[in-house]
Amino acid sequence: DGRGFDPATANARVSLGGRFTGWETGANDVVRASALVAGGAVSIDTLSMRLATMTFAGAGRWQFVAPQQGAITYELAISSLRPWAPYLPMADSAASGSLASRGTVTGPLDAIRIAGTLSGEQLELGTGWSARDLEAEYDATIGAAVPRVQLLATARELGTPTAGTFFLITADMDLTPPAFALELSGLR
C-alpha cells in the first residue's frame, strides 16, 4: 500500500538542492530537483543542473508501468567541450566546440525509450577529428540485453586523422536485434 520498492506501488517525494564543489565548478554550479513517485509514475516539477560548461533540465509526468503514458522531456547543453575532453572517446584529453541535445524519455521500465536530437558546432577532438557542425536524430530503447538503436546523423566539413576532410558525410544506423545496418555516405 504505497510502500516498498515495487515500481507500481512505491510512493516517494524527492527534493534536492545543492552545489557542486571541486572540479571546474563556479558559484552558479548547482543541482535542483523536485519529483513525486506514486502509482507507477514519476512527476518531475524541477530538474536542473549546471556544472562547468554543461546545463541540464528536465520536466514532465511519465507513467512507467501499464498503461504507459506521458514522458519526461530533457534539454542538455555543453557550451564548451574543453573541460570534458578527458572523458570523451578519441579526444586524447583535448576537445573544443559545443553540443546540445533535447528529447524525451518514455516507455515501460523494461524498455525505456530515449529519443531526440543532437547538434554540435565547431567540434574538435585531439586525435584529429573535427566537424564544422553536426546534426543527428536518435531513438534508442534500452532494457533488453541488446538495445534497439536508430541514428541518423549529418556532419559538415568533417576532418579525420587518416582519410582527410569530407565536405558532407551522413550516417544512417539501425540496430534492431538481431539485425544491424549501417550506411555511410561522404562527399569530398
ROSE-4610 file (N, C-alpha, C; in Angstrom, 1 decimal, always signed):
// ROSE-4610
residu = [D/D/D/G/G/G/R/R/R/G/G/G/F/F/F/D/D/D/P/P/P/A/A/A/T/T/T/A/A/A/N/N/N/A/A/A/R/R/R/V/V/V/S/S/S/L/L/L/G/G/G/G/G/G/R/R/R/F/F/F/T/T/T/G/G/G/W/W/W/E/E/E/T/T/T/G/G/G/A/A/A/N/N/N/D/D/D/V/V/V/V/V/V/R/R/R/A/A/A/S/S/S/A/A/A/L/L/L/V/V/V/A/A/A/G/G/G/G/G/G/A/A/A/V/V/V/S/S/S/I/I/I/D/D/D/T/T/T/L/L/L/S/S/S/M/M/M/R/R/R/L/L/L/A/A/A/T/T/T/M/M/M/T/T/T/F/F/F/A/A/A/G/G/G/A/A/A/G/G/G/R/R/R/W/W/W/Q/Q/Q/F/F/F/V/V/V/A/A/A/P/P/P/Q/Q/Q/Q/Q/Q/G/G/G/A/A/A/I/I/I/T/T/T/Y/Y/Y/E/E/E/L/L/L/A/A/A/I/I/I/S/S/S/S/S/S/L/L/L/R/R/R/P/P/P/W/W/W/A/A/A/P/P/P/Y/Y/Y/L/L/L/P/P/P/M/M/M/A/A/A/D/D/D/S/S/S/A/A/A/A/A/A/S/S/S/G/G/G/S/S/S/L/L/L/A/A/A/S/S/S/R/R/R/G/G/G/T/T/T/V/V/V/T/T/T/G/G/G/P/P/P/L/L/L/D/D/D/A/A/A/I/I/I/R/R/R/I/I/I/A/A/A/G/G/G/T/T/T/L/L/L/S/S/S/G/G/G/E/E/E/Q/Q/Q/L/L/L/E/E/E/L/L/L/G/G/G/T/T/T/G/G/G/W/W/W/S/S/S/A/A/A/R/R/R/D/D/D/L/L/L/E/E/E/A/A/A/E/E/E/Y/Y/Y/D/D/D/A/A/A/T/T/T/I/I/I/G/G/G/A/A/A/A/A/A/V/V/V/P/P/P/R/R/R/V/V/V/Q/Q/Q/L/L/L/L/L/L/A/A/A/T/T/T/A/A/A/R/R/R/E/E/E/L/L/L/G/G/G/T/T/T/P/P/P/T/T/T/A/A/A/G/G/G/T/T/T/F/F/F/F/F/F/L/L/L/I/I/I/T/T/T/A/A/A/D/D/D/M/M/M/D/D/D/L/L/L/T/T/T/P/P/P/P/P/P/A/A/A/F/F/F/A/A/A/L/L/L/E/E/E/L/L/L/S/S/S/G/G/G/L/L/L/R/R/R]
num = [1/1/1/2/2/2/3/3/3/4/4/4/5/5/5/6/6/6/7/7/7/8/8/8/9/9/9/10/10/10/11/11/11/12/12/12/13/13/13/14/14/14/15/15/15/16/16/16/17/17/17/18/18/18/19/19/19/20/20/20/21/21/21/22/22/22/23/23/23/24/24/24/25/25/25/26/26/26/27/27/27/28/28/28/29/29/29/30/30/30/31/31/31/32/32/32/33/33/33/34/34/34/35/35/35/36/36/36/37/37/37/38/38/38/39/39/39/40/40/40/41/41/41/42/42/42/43/43/43/44/44/44/45/45/45/46/46/46/47/47/47/48/48/48/49/49/49/50/50/50/51/51/51/52/52/52/53/53/53/54/54/54/55/55/55/56/56/56/57/57/57/58/58/58/59/59/59/60/60/60/61/61/61/62/62/62/63/63/63/64/64/64/65/65/65/66/66/66/67/67/67/68/68/68/69/69/69/70/70/70/71/71/71/72/72/72/73/73/73/74/74/74/75/75/75/76/76/76/77/77/77/78/78/78/79/79/79/80/80/80/81/81/81/82/82/82/83/83/83/84/84/84/85/85/85/86/86/86/87/87/87/88/88/88/89/89/89/90/90/90/91/91/91/92/92/92/93/93/93/94/94/94/95/95/95/96/96/96/97/97/97/98/98/98/99/99/99/100/100/100/101/101/101/102/102/102/103/103/103/104/104/104/105/105/105/106/106/106/107/107/107/108/108/108/109/109/109/110/110/110/111/111/111/112/112/112/113/113/113/114/114/114/115/115/115/116/116/116/117/117/117/118/118/118/119/119/119/120/120/120/121/121/121/122/122/122/123/123/123/124/124/124/125/125/125/126/126/126/127/127/127/128/128/128/129/129/129/130/130/130/131/131/131/132/132/132/133/133/133/134/134/134/135/135/135/136/136/136/137/137/137/138/138/138/139/139/139/140/140/140/141/141/141/142/142/142/143/143/143/144/144/144/145/145/145/146/146/146/147/147/147/148/148/148/149/149/149/150/150/150/151/151/151/152/152/152/153/153/153/154/154/154/155/155/155/156/156/156/157/157/157/158/158/158/159/159/159/160/160/160/161/161/161/162/162/162/163/163/163/164/164/164/165/165/165/166/166/166/167/167/167/168/168/168/169/169/169/170/170/170/171/171/171/172/172/172/173/173/173/174/174/174/175/175/175/176/176/176/177/177/177/178/178/178/179/179/179/180/180/180/181/181/181/182/182/182/183/183/183/184/184/184/185/185/185/186/186/186/187/187/187/188/188/188]
x = [+0.8/+0.0/+0.9/+1.5/+2.3/+3.7/+4.2/+5.4/+6.3/+7.6/+8.5/+9.1/+9.6/+10.4/+9.7/+8.5/+7.7/+7.3/+7.8/+7.5/+6.0/+5.2/+3.7/+3.1/+3.7/+3.1/+4.0/+5.2/+6.1/+5.6/+5.8/+5.5/+6.7/+7.1/+8.2/+8.2/+8.6/+8.7/+10.2/+10.8/+12.2/+12.4/+13.1/+13.5/+15.0/+15.7/+17.2/+17.6/+18.5/+19.0/+20.5/+21.4/+22.8/+23.7/+25.0/+26.0/+27.1/+27.8/+28.9/+30.2/+31.1/+32.4/+33.5/+34.7/+35.8/+36.0/+36.2/+36.5/+35.7/+36.3/+35.7/+34.4/+34.3/+33.0/+33.1/+31.9/+31.8/+30.6/+30.4/+29.3/+27.9/+27.7/+26.4/+26.2/+27.2/+27.1/+26.2/+25.0/+24.0/+23.2/+22.6/+21.6/+20.3/+19.2/+17.9/+16.9/+16.2/+15.2/+14.0/+12.8/+11.6/+10.8/+10.5/+9.8/+8.9/+7.9/+7.0/+6.9/+7.1/+6.9/+5.7/+4.6/+3.4/+2.6/+2.1/+1.3/+1.9/+3.2/+3.9/+4.2/+4.3/+4.6/+5.5/+6.3/+7.1/+6.7/+6.5/+6.2/+7.3/+8.0/+9.1/+8.7/+8.7/+8.4/+9.6/+10.7/+12.0/+13.1/+13.9/+15.2/+16.1/+17.1/+18.0/+19.4/+20.4/+21.8/+22.7/+23.7/+24.7/+26.0/+27.0/+28.3/+29.3/+30.2/+31.2/+30.5/+30.7/+30.1/+28.8/+28.3/+27.1/+25.9/+24.7/+23.5/+22.5/+21.7/+20.7/+19.4/+18.3/+16.9/+16.0/+15.1/+14.0/+12.8/+11.6/+10.3/+9.3/+8.2/+7.1/+6.6/+5.6/+5.0/+5.1/+5.7/+5.9/+5.3/+4.3/+3.7/+4.6/+5.4/+6.3/+5.8/+4.6/+4.0/+2.7/+2.2/+1.0/-0.2/-0.9/-0.7/+0.3/+1.3/+2.4/+1.9/+2.2/+1.8/+2.7/+2.7/+3.4/+4.9/+5.7/+7.1/+7.8/+9.1/+9.9/+10.7/+10.6/+11.4/+12.7/+13.7/+15.0/+15.7/+16.6/+17.5/+18.9/+19.9/+21.2/+22.0/+22.9/+23.7/+25.1/+26.1/+27.5/+28.1/+28.4/+28.9/+30.3/+31.1/+32.5/+32.8/+33.4/+33.8/+35.2/+35.9/+37.2/+37.3/+36.5/+36.7/+36.3/+35.5/+35.0/+36.0/+37.0/+37.9/+38.4/+38.9/+39.4/+38.4/+37.1/+36.1/+35.5/+36.0/+35.4/+36.3/+35.6/+36.4/+37.1/+38.2/+39.0/+39.5/+39.3/+39.6/+41.1/+41.7/+43.1/+43.3/+42.4/+42.4/+42.4/+42.0/+41.8/+40.5/+39.7/+38.4/+37.9/+37.2/+36.5/+35.3/+34.5/+33.2/+32.0/+30.8/+29.6/+28.7/+27.9/+26.9/+25.5/+24.4/+23.1/+22.2/+21.4/+20.5/+19.2/+18.1/+16.8/+16.0/+15.2/+14.4/+13.5/+13.0/+12.1/+12.5/+12.0/+12.2/+10.7/+10.4/+9.1/+9.2/+8.1/+8.1/+8.0/+7.8/+7.9/+9.3/+9.5/+10.8/+11.7/+11.0/+11.8/+12.2/+11.7/+12.0/+12.0/+12.9/+12.9/+13.3/+12.6/+12.8/+13.4/+14.5/+15.1/+15.2/+14.5/+14.5/+14.7/+15.4/+15.6/+16.6/+17.1/+18.0/+19.3/+20.3/+21.7/+22.3/+22.9/+23.6/+24.9/+25.8/+27.1/+27.7/+28.6/+29.2/+30.7/+31.5/+33.0/+33.6/+33.3/+33.8/+35.2/+36.1/+37.4/+37.8/+38.3/+38.8/+40.3/+41.1/+42.5/+43.2/+42.5/+43.2/+43.0/+42.6/+42.5/+41.1/+40.1/+38.7/+38.1/+37.3/+36.7/+35.5/+34.6/+33.4/+32.9/+32.6/+32.1/+30.7/+29.9/+28.6/+28.1/+27.3/+26.8/+25.3/+24.5/+23.0/+22.7/+21.9/+21.6/+20.2/+19.5/+18.3/+18.6/+18.2/+18.4/+17.1/+17.0/+15.9/+16.4/+16.5/+17.0/+16.1/+16.0/+15.2/+16.1/+16.3/+17.2/+16.4/+16.9/+16.3/+16.6/+16.6/+16.9/+18.5/+18.9/+20.4/+21.1/+20.5/+21.0/+19.9/+20.3/+19.3/+19.0/+17.8/+17.4/+17.9/+18.7/+19.2/+19.0/+18.5/+18.4/+19.0/+19.9/+20.6/+20.7/+20.4/+20.6/+21.4/+22.6/+23.5/+24.1/+24.3/+25.0/+26.0/+27.2/+28.3/+28.8/+29.1/+29.7/+31.1/+32.0/+33.4/+34.0/+33.8/+34.3/+35.7/+36.6/+38.0/+38.3/+39.1/+39.5/+41.0/+41.6/+43.0/+43.7/+43.0/+43.7/+43.1/+41.8/+41.1/+40.9/+41.5/+41.3/+40.0/+39.5/+38.3/+37.2/+36.0/+34.8/+33.9/+33.4/+32.5/+31.2/+30.7/+29.4/+29.5/+29.1/+29.0/+27.7/+27.1/+25.9/+26.0/+25.4/+25.4/+24.0/+23.6/+22.3/+22.5/+22.2/+22.5/+21.2/+21.0/+19.8/+20.2/+20.1/+20.4/+19.0/+18.4/+17.2/+17.4/+17.8/+18.2/+17.3/+17.9/+19.3/+20.0/+19.4/+20.0/+20.7/+21.7/+22.5/+22.7/+22.4/+22.6/+23.3/+24.3/+25.0/+25.3/+24.8/+25.1/+25.8/+27.0/+27.8/+27.9/+27.8/+27.9/+28.7/+29.7/+30.6/+30.8/+30.9/+31.1/+32.3/+33.3/+34.6/+34.5]
y = [-1.2/+0.0/+1.2/+1.5/+2.7/+2.7/+1.5/+1.4/+0.4/+0.4/-0.6/-0.2/-1.1/-0.8/-1.3/-1.8/-2.2/-0.9/-0.8/+0.5/+0.8/-0.2/+0.1/+0.6/+0.4/+0.8/+1.8/+2.0/+2.8/+4.3/+4.9/+6.3/+7.0/+8.1/+8.9/+10.3/+11.2/+12.6/+12.9/+13.5/+13.8/+15.3/+15.9/+17.3/+17.4/+18.0/+18.1/+19.5/+20.1/+21.4/+21.4/+21.6/+21.5/+22.2/+22.2/+22.8/+21.7/+21.9/+21.1/+21.9/+21.1/+21.7/+21.0/+21.6/+21.0/+21.2/+20.1/+20.1/+21.1/+22.1/+23.0/+23.7/+23.9/+24.5/+26.0/+26.6/+28.0/+28.3/+29.5/+29.9/+29.5/+29.4/+29.0/+27.5/+26.7/+25.3/+24.6/+24.3/+23.8/+22.7/+21.9/+20.9/+21.1/+21.1/+21.2/+20.2/+19.5/+18.6/+18.5/+18.4/+18.2/+17.2/+16.0/+15.0/+14.2/+13.6/+12.7/+11.4/+10.3/+8.9/+8.4/+8.0/+7.4/+6.6/+5.5/+4.7/+4.4/+4.1/+3.7/+4.8/+6.0/+7.2/+8.1/+8.9/+9.9/+11.3/+12.2/+13.6/+14.5/+15.1/+15.9/+17.4/+18.1/+19.6/+20.3/+20.0/+20.7/+19.7/+19.8/+19.0/+19.9/+20.5/+21.3/+21.1/+21.2/+21.0/+21.9/+22.4/+23.2/+22.8/+22.4/+22.0/+22.4/+23.2/+23.7/+24.3/+23.7/+24.3/+23.5/+22.7/+21.9/+22.3/+22.4/+22.6/+21.5/+21.1/+20.0/+20.4/+20.2/+20.5/+19.4/+19.0/+18.0/+18.3/+17.8/+18.0/+17.1/+16.9/+16.1/+15.0/+14.3/+13.2/+11.9/+10.9/+9.6/+8.5/+7.8/+6.6/+5.5/+4.8/+3.8/+2.4/+2.2/+0.9/+0.9/-0.2/-0.3/+0.4/+1.2/+1.6/+2.7/+2.5/+3.5/+4.7/+5.9/+7.2/+8.3/+9.4/+10.6/+10.4/+11.4/+11.5/+12.5/+12.3/+13.3/+13.9/+15.2/+15.9/+16.4/+16.5/+17.0/+17.9/+18.7/+19.5/+19.5/+19.3/+19.3/+20.2/+21.0/+21.9/+21.9/+21.8/+21.9/+23.0/+24.2/+25.3/+25.2/+24.4/+24.1/+22.7/+21.9/+20.5/+20.5/+21.6/+21.6/+20.9/+21.2/+20.5/+19.0/+18.6/+17.2/+16.3/+16.9/+16.2/+14.9/+14.9/+13.6/+12.4/+12.7/+11.7/+11.3/+12.0/+11.7/+10.7/+9.8/+8.9/+9.6/+9.3/+9.8/+11.3/+11.8/+13.2/+13.4/+12.3/+12.4/+13.6/+13.9/+14.9/+16.3/+16.5/+17.8/+17.8/+18.8/+18.9/+20.4/+20.7/+22.1/+22.0/+23.0/+23.0/+22.9/+22.9/+22.9/+21.8/+21.3/+20.3/+20.7/+20.3/+20.5/+19.3/+18.9/+17.8/+18.0/+17.6/+17.7/+16.4/+16.0/+14.8/+14.4/+13.1/+12.6/+11.2/+10.9/+9.5/+9.0/+7.8/+7.2/+5.7/+5.0/+3.6/+3.0/+1.6/+0.9/+0.8/+0.4/+0.3/-0.8/-1.8/-2.9/-2.6/-1.4/-1.0/+0.5/+1.2/+2.7/+3.2/+4.1/+4.7/+6.1/+6.4/+7.8/+8.2/+9.3/+9.8/+11.3/+11.8/+13.2/+13.6/+14.8/+15.4/+15.8/+15.9/+16.3/+17.2/+18.3/+19.2/+19.6/+19.9/+20.4/+21.4/+22.2/+23.3/+23.4/+23.6/+23.8/+22.7/+21.5/+20.3/+19.9/+19.7/+19.2/+18.3/+17.1/+16.1/+16.0/+15.9/+16.0/+15.0/+13.9/+12.9/+13.2/+14.4/+14.8/+14.8/+14.5/+14.5/+16.0/+16.4/+17.8/+17.8/+18.7/+19.0/+20.4/+21.1/+22.4/+22.4/+21.4/+21.2/+19.8/+19.4/+18.1/+18.2/+17.4/+17.3/+15.8/+15.4/+14.0/+13.8/+12.7/+12.3/+10.9/+10.6/+9.3/+8.8/+7.5/+6.8/+5.4/+5.3/+4.1/+3.5/+2.2/+1.5/+0.6/+0.9/+0.1/-0.8/-1.9/-2.8/-4.2/-4.5/-5.9/-6.0/-7.2/-7.5/-6.7/-6.5/-5.7/-4.6/-3.4/-2.3/-2.1/-1.5/-1.1/+0.4/+0.6/+2.0/+2.4/+3.6/+4.1/+5.5/+5.8/+7.1/+7.5/+8.8/+9.4/+10.7/+10.8/+11.9/+12.5/+13.8/+14.5/+15.5/+15.4/+16.3/+17.0/+18.3/+19.1/+19.5/+19.5/+19.7/+18.8/+17.5/+16.5/+16.2/+16.5/+16.2/+14.9/+14.0/+12.8/+12.7/+11.9/+11.8/+11.1/+10.3/+9.5/+9.6/+9.9/+10.0/+11.4/+12.4/+13.7/+14.3/+15.3/+16.1/+15.8/+15.6/+15.4/+16.7/+17.2/+18.3/+18.0/+16.8/+16.4/+14.9/+14.4/+13.0/+12.6/+11.6/+11.1/+9.7/+9.4/+8.1/+7.7/+6.5/+6.0/+4.6/+4.5/+3.3/+2.8/+1.5/+0.8/-0.5/-0.5/-1.8/-2.2/-3.1/-3.7/-5.2/-5.7/-7.1/-8.0/-9.0/-9.3/-8.7/-7.8/-7.2/-5.9/-5.6/-4.3/-3.8/-2.5/-1.9/-0.6/-0.3/+1.0/+1.4/+2.6/+3.2/+4.5/+4.6/+5.9/+6.4/+7.7/+8.4/+9.7/+9.8/+11.0/+11.7/+13.1/+13.9/+14.8/+14.7/+15.4/+16.8]
z = [+0.0/+0.0/+0.0/-1.1/-1.3/-0.6/-0.3/+0.4/-0.4/-0.1/-0.7/-2.0/-2.7/-3.9/-5.2/-5.1/-6.3/-7.1/-8.3/-9.0/-9.1/-9.2/-9.3/-8.0/-6.9/-5.6/-4.8/-5.2/-4.4/-4.4/-3.2/-3.1/-2.5/-3.2/-2.7/-3.2/-2.3/-2.7/-2.6/-3.7/-3.7/-3.9/-3.0/-3.2/-2.9/-3.8/-3.8/-4.2/-3.4/-3.7/-3.2/-4.1/-3.7/-4.7/-4.4/-5.2/-5.5/-6.6/-6.9/-6.4/-5.9/-5.5/-6.2/-6.2/-6.8/-8.3/-9.0/-10.4/-11.2/-11.9/-12.8/-12.4/-11.1/-10.6/-10.4/-10.4/-10.2/-9.2/-8.9/-8.0/-8.4/-9.7/-10.2/-10.5/-10.2/-10.4/-9.4/-9.7/-8.7/-9.3/-8.4/-8.8/-8.0/-8.7/-8.1/-8.7/-7.8/-8.2/-7.3/-7.9/-7.1/-7.9/-7.3/-8.0/-7.1/-7.6/-6.9/-7.6/-6.9/-7.5/-6.8/-7.6/-7.0/-8.1/-7.7/-8.6/-10.0/-10.0/-11.2/-12.1/-11.6/-12.4/-11.6/-12.4/-11.8/-12.4/-11.5/-11.9/-11.5/-12.5/-12.2/-12.4/-11.3/-11.4/-11.8/-11.1/-11.3/-11.4/-12.4/-12.5/-13.3/-12.6/-13.3/-12.7/-13.6/-13.1/-14.0/-13.3/-14.1/-13.5/-14.3/-13.9/-15.0/-14.6/-15.6/-16.8/-18.0/-19.2/-19.6/-18.7/-19.0/-18.2/-18.9/-18.2/-18.7/-17.7/-18.0/-17.3/-18.0/-17.4/-17.9/-17.0/-17.3/-16.6/-17.2/-16.5/-17.2/-16.5/-17.1/-16.2/-16.7/-16.0/-16.9/-16.3/-17.0/-16.3/-16.8/-16.2/-16.8/-16.0/-16.5/-16.2/-15.7/-15.6/-16.4/-16.8/-17.6/-17.0/-17.7/-19.1/-19.2/-19.9/-20.1/-20.8/-20.3/-21.0/-20.5/-21.2/-20.8/-21.1/-20.7/-21.0/-20.1/-19.9/-19.3/-20.5/-20.6/-21.6/-21.0/-21.8/-21.3/-22.3/-21.8/-22.6/-22.0/-22.8/-22.4/-23.3/-22.7/-23.5/-22.9/-23.7/-23.3/-24.2/-23.6/-24.3/-24.8/-24.1/-24.4/-24.0/-24.9/-24.6/-23.9/-23.8/-23.2/-21.8/-20.8/-19.6/-19.6/-20.6/-20.7/-21.5/-22.1/-23.0/-22.4/-21.2/-20.6/-20.6/-20.7/-20.6/-21.9/-23.0/-24.3/-25.1/-25.8/-26.6/-27.8/-28.2/-29.3/-29.0/-27.8/-27.6/-27.2/-26.6/-26.2/-25.3/-24.4/-23.4/-24.0/-25.3/-25.9/-26.7/-26.5/-27.2/-27.2/-28.2/-28.2/-29.0/-28.9/-29.6/-28.6/-29.2/-28.3/-28.8/-27.9/-28.1/-27.5/-28.1/-27.5/-27.9/-26.9/-27.2/-26.5/-27.1/-26.4/-26.9/-26.0/-26.3/-25.2/-25.3/-24.3/-23.8/-22.6/-22.0/-21.8/-22.4/-22.3/-22.2/-22.2/-22.2/-20.9/-20.8/-19.5/-19.0/-17.8/-17.2/-17.8/-18.4/-19.0/-20.5/-21.0/-22.4/-22.4/-21.7/-21.7/-23.0/-23.6/-24.9/-24.7/-25.3/-25.2/-26.7/-27.0/-28.4/-28.4/-29.4/-29.5/-30.6/-30.5/-31.5/-30.8/-31.5/-31.1/-32.1/-31.7/-32.6/-32.0/-32.9/-32.4/-33.4/-32.9/-33.7/-33.3/-34.4/-34.2/-33.4/-33.6/-32.8/-33.2/-32.2/-32.5/-31.3/-31.7/-30.8/-31.0/-30.0/-30.0/-30.9/-31.3/-32.2/-33.7/-34.0/-35.4/-36.0/-35.2/-35.7/-35.5/-36.4/-36.3/-37.2/-36.9/-37.7/-37.5/-38.6/-38.5/-37.8/-38.2/-37.5/-37.6/-36.7/-36.6/-36.3/-37.0/-36.7/-36.6/-35.6/-35.5/-34.9/-35.2/-34.6/-34.1/-32.8/-32.2/-31.6/-31.5/-30.9/-30.4/-29.1/-28.5/-27.5/-27.5/-26.4/-25.7/-24.4/-23.5/-22.6/-22.2/-21.3/-21.6/-22.9/-23.4/-23.4/-23.5/-23.5/-24.6/-25.8/-26.8/-27.1/-26.9/-27.1/-28.6/-28.8/-30.2/-30.3/-31.4/-31.6/-33.0/-33.3/-34.6/-34.5/-35.5/-35.5/-37.0/-37.2/-38.5/-38.2/-38.8/-38.5/-39.7/-39.7/-40.8/-40.2/-40.8/-40.4/-41.6/-41.4/-42.5/-42.1/-43.2/-43.0/-42.0/-42.1/-41.2/-41.5/-40.5/-40.7/-39.9/-40.6/-40.0/-39.9/-39.0/-38.8/-39.9/-40.7/-41.7/-43.1/-43.3/-44.6/-45.1/-44.5/-45.0/-44.5/-45.3/-45.0/-45.9/-45.4/-46.2/-46.1/-47.2/-47.2/-46.4/-46.7/-46.1/-45.9/-44.7/-44.5/-43.7/-44.1/-43.4/-42.9/-41.8/-41.3/-40.9/-41.3/-41.0/-40.4/-39.1/-38.4/-37.8/-37.9/-37.4/-36.8/-35.4/-34.7/-34.1/-34.8/-34.4/-34.2/-33.0/-32.9/-33.5/-34.2/-34.3/-35.5/-36.2/-37.4/-37.0/-37.8/-37.7/-39.1/-39.3/-40.7/-40.5/-41.3/-41.2/-42.6/-43.0/-44.3/-44.1/-44.6/-44.6/-46.0/-46.1/-47.4/-47.2/-48.0/-47.9/-49.2/-49.1/-50.3/-50.0/-50.9/-50.6/-51.2]
